[in-house]
Amino acid sequence: MTEKWSQDVTEHSDALDLEEGVFTKDDPKEVAKSLKRSAERSKRRKADPYGSAMSMLTFYINRAGKGLDAKQKRVLEDAKDELRKLFGREPGSD
């Protein structure tokens, strides 16, 4: 197997069916909207939509680690705040 386990989880997880390229978008709002749509549509997630979307985003950021350039990491970190807004959560409450 040439893929890393984290890539396999991201691509084939039962948690969410992600839009292709969601983590490469350059607009945090678009990343958040896509994750929200995926979380709300999923019938296989184990948590509520907000928790599932935030978990997948955090998982990706943590696993991509050094492979993420600074600009894309900022976009993804900002997407966390956008997710909170979309779900009506206060920043820092997760």
N, C-alpha and C positions, 0 to 999 in steps of 0.2 A: 504494500500500500504506500503510494507516494504522497498522499495527502496527509496533512497534519490532522490529528483528531479534532482540534478546534475548528478547522475549516469544514470537516465532515459534519460536525454538530451544527454549525451555522447553516450549511447548505441542506442538511437532511433532518434537522430536528423536528420532532413531533410537536414542539411548542408553538411554532408559528410557521406559516408559509410566507416567506418574505418575497417582496418584489425584487426582481433581479437588479443588482446595482444600487440597492438602497443605501449602502454604507459608503458609496463613492459620490453621492450627490454633493453639490457644493452649497446648498441652502439648508440650514438647520431646520427651517419650517417644513421643507419638503421631506426631509428624513423623518421628522416627527409625524407628519401626516401619513406617510407610508406605513410606518410602524403601527400607528393607531389603527389604520384600516386593516392591516394584517392581524392585529391582536383581536379586533372586534369580529372579524370574519372567522377566525379559527375556532373549530369545534374540538380541537385536541389539546388546547392549552390547559395547564394545571392551575394557574392563578387567574386572578381577574385580568381584564385587558390591560389596564395600566401596569400592573406588576409584570405581566408577560412582556410587554413592549419595553419597559425600562430594563428588565433583566437581560433581554436579548441585546439591547444597545450597550449596556455595561459589559456584558460578556464579550461582545465584539471589540470594544475599546481595550479591555484588559488583555485579550488574546492577541490582538493585532500588535499591541505594544510598540516596540521599536520600529516595526515595519510601517507605522503610520507617520506620514510627514506632519510637521507642526500645524500646517494649515488645515489638513483634514481632521486631525485630532481636535482642533478648536471647533470645527463645524460639528463634529459628533458630540463634543462636550456641551456645546450650545443647544444641540438637539434635545438634551435632557431637560433643559429649561422649557423648551418649546413643548415637549411632551407633557410636562407638568401643567402648562397653561391649557393645552388641549383637553386634558382630563380634569381641569378645575382643581388642581392640587397646588399647594403653596410650595415655592422653592425650598429645598432642604428638608422636606417632610418625609422623604422616602427613606 
